[in-house]
Amino acid sequence: MSITSQNSTAGRTLFPKGPNFTIEDFSGKDFIAKEFVESLSDSTVPQNRRSTPPSQQAFDPKPLIRSFEHALSRLGSLSEDLELHENELSGSVRRAESQHKQNIESLGWKLNQTIASFHQLDSSLNGASGESAGFESGGNVAVKIGERLEELDRQRARAQDAKFLIQCWFEVSGQGTLTLLEDLRRQGGGEGKVRCAHIAMQLLKISQRLEPNSWNQFNGGSATVSGVNGANGYKVKGHHNTRELLEKFSETLEKDLLKQFDDFYRKQNFDGMRECANVLHDFSGGASVIGLFVNQHQFFIDRSQLITEEIAGEGENWERLADPDADPPGVEPSLQSLLDEVKVVVQEESFIIKQAFPFHEQVLGKFLQRIFQQSIQQRLEMVLDKANTLSSLAFLRSLQAARTYIGGLVDDLKTHGLTEHPEAATSQTSVTLDQQLDDLFVPYFVGSSYIEREKKSLEELYSSLLFKFTLFHSRRRKTPTTFMASLAKSGSELLSSARDAYIDRLDSSDLAPAQKAMLLRVAGLKDAESARNNNEIEVTNQDGVLSLPNAKRMLKWLAEGVGRGLELSGGSETPKDVSALQSLLLANMGQIYLETALDADSDFAASQESSKSEPDFSYLTNLRSAISIMHLMITCINTVLIPLAASNVTIRRSMEKTTTQAVARMEDKVNTIMQHTIDVVLSWVSKLLQNQKRGDFRPKDLALDGGSAWLEMLQTPTCLQIYTFLSKLRDLASTALSPASKNLQTFLTELAIGLRTLLLDHFKKFQVNAAGGLMVTKDITKYTELLKTFPLAPNFLPSLEVLAEIGNLFVIGPEALKERVRGGGRGEFGGWEKSDLRPYILRREDVGSVGVQSVLNSM
């Protein structure tokens, strides 16, 4: 806004002019009504009064009145101008709306007219009925005309092709040249080459029909020949060998196309490759172009030089592969490198195949088939052959590692999708990959070949591990003088056959040096010569006893074989395979190992019954190992092998029956050993009791003895010997049999019953005086104290109190004896009858006294 009434001081008058403003001052964005009013008020104050303070000025309203009147007048005129302008604009808008309405109505009419014309044309073309039936003839005529023109065009094309074919035939048969086809091949481009190929094929058919003699000739002639036999048997001169010419041309055409395809491939011109591949596919089925792409691939050229390289025979990986106690090292490095490269190459080439071939799945299948059947199979066979020279285990481990790694490669290729990337591979490609994978390993799983390899490997390892064990028992069988020597008495023909089989295996000509060294190492031998000469092999007592670590090794080897079998050949044959492995385990660990040791323990225990010295129970230490190994073997069979045969009820039941019989047989042997041990203990205790002096329980009078040495004796020497002997047996039995099991309790309870019987019979044999009765009670207390340290059955413990009561019969006086005998009927003697106590009372030295006789008479 601009106020110009006071801008010039030269033209100042007594009454200043009012403010001058226009419509533009009110149309700006910065217009503020308050500021406008303030500017009107400020313009009315004279210049000379603005410097005077407001408190000293008298208010004069006249300038303000004049200024506001002038502003109101000016605003009124502006309002009139705006009203006129607004009326003009309103009129223009009404005229524009009227014109727009007319335009809309005109366009709507034209649109309806167009739609009606379209429906009319559509009805005419489609043959409508009713009112539009008149247009039917025109539409049908147009369609028929179009079809006729297309038919004429096809006839024209066929006529031209026939003309060109006839010209080419006359040219090749009459002149011996193919100029027209050559021109078409060189100048026709992709479509021309396709047409050229088709015409060449048709010319070959014509030649076969019209000139059969040229197809029966095996030796080609020159460019011109004498002719062919006509219908009347004479020669028509001027004809040429069309078959030879056409075949040469076809070969030339195919070679040119293949060369062009190869050039495009090197330049990565996928469109050109696709055009050539399409022509060759129509011309010869595409076999030549597929062969060119596959056979000349750089991967096969490079790998053909590397595939002949020998596999390194040394290294830590090969040693671990043949070591049954080491973890398998995985796939062989050179095979792994090949498979990794195959994965990259196939993924990269699948993209090229998709771009370059219209029939890409067929090409991809040939490419995969060549890779698997040539590169991978050749390297796999070399790796397995090398592993087979080390050991059967090395072969099986290499087979498993290769199968797992190649299976992973196939899964990765399926997931990648190859030509369908990023989608999954097509069903046809997946079937091809699966088929190639199966074909690689089919030779190794035919029939029972695989499980026979597994059994052979385990038999070699088991016979090696148990060689010294079987040899020890075979030697000691001749001179059973000690415990470890008598262990060999249990050797059977099975031991000899196992040992002989192992030696024969070492002498086998097909056994590689590396495998022989591995078997000798497992057996703990230095060389094969010493194995053949049994007398030169040094064996220790430790070689003839059971070893829990060796049993665990045997089960670990078996578990590895089972897991490998499930991974490689799992299926309908699994029940048969695990049944064969169970039989192998029971034969080696059950019969050769466990039963041999148990028979040796049983024979040695039986031999101790006639021993003149203190019995040797060292064989009991072997019993705990036998029970632990038997438990491990049964657990392995019941939790690993038998569940795998669940799919075949007959085999599963047979395995369960075989296991039950083997367990029962071994448990019987353990029970026999324990029974022999009880018999030996009771026999030796009986011998010690026989050494009891009759004076032990009839000490002399103090006056005659001259001292009190007998009072210082806590027990008799016989009692101390028995106590020491049974204490050692108890400790040894607790070590041999697990304290947590019932076997130890049952064994010691049976032994305690026998000991109690011996002691009760023992005290019936000695005359006891008053002082000797004290020794009897001391001995009985010692025996009872010992027996209470046994983990006995709870129902047997009360019967031990009978021993203490028997001792009291020799100590108490006649009156107390009468009361004690009378109380025996109330259960103090464990249910004994009074008559049972009579033998002990009769052994009292004062049996002839009146008091004791009255007790005997009351019984």
KABEL-V540408 format. One record per run of one state. SS is the DSSP state (a for helix, b for strand, c for the rest). FROM is the first residue (numbers start at 0). TO is the last residue. If there is no record, write none. Layout:
SS&FROM&TO  SS&FROM&TO
This chain:
c&0&22  a&23&26  c&27&31  a&32&41  c&42&45  a&46&48  c&49&52  a&53&55  c&56&60  a&61&125  c&126&128  a&129&174  c&175&177  a&178&186  c&187&187  a&188&209  c&210&210  a&211&215  c&216&227  b&228&228  c&229&233  b&234&234  c&235&240  a&241&265  c&266&268  a&269&283  c&284&285  a&286&294  c&295&296  a&297&305  c&306&314  a&315&321  c&322&331  a&332&355  c&356&358  a&359&389  c&390&390  a&391&415  c&416&416  a&417&419  c&420&425  a&426&443  c&444&447  a&448&464  c&465&465  a&466&475  c&476&481  a&482&489  c&490&491  a&492&506  c&507&511  a&512&522  c&523&526  a&527&531  c&532&532  a&533&535  c&536&539  a&540&543  c&544&546  a&547&568  c&569&572  a&573&609  c&610&618  a&619&643  c&644&647  a&648&689  c&690&692  a&693&696  c&697&700  a&701&704  c&705&707  a&708&711  c&712&715  a&716&735  c&736&740  a&741&761  c&762&766  b&767&767  c&768&768  a&769&787  c&788&792  a&793&808  c&809&812  a&813&827  c&828&832  a&833&841  c&842&842  b&843&843  c&844&848  a&849&857  c&858&858
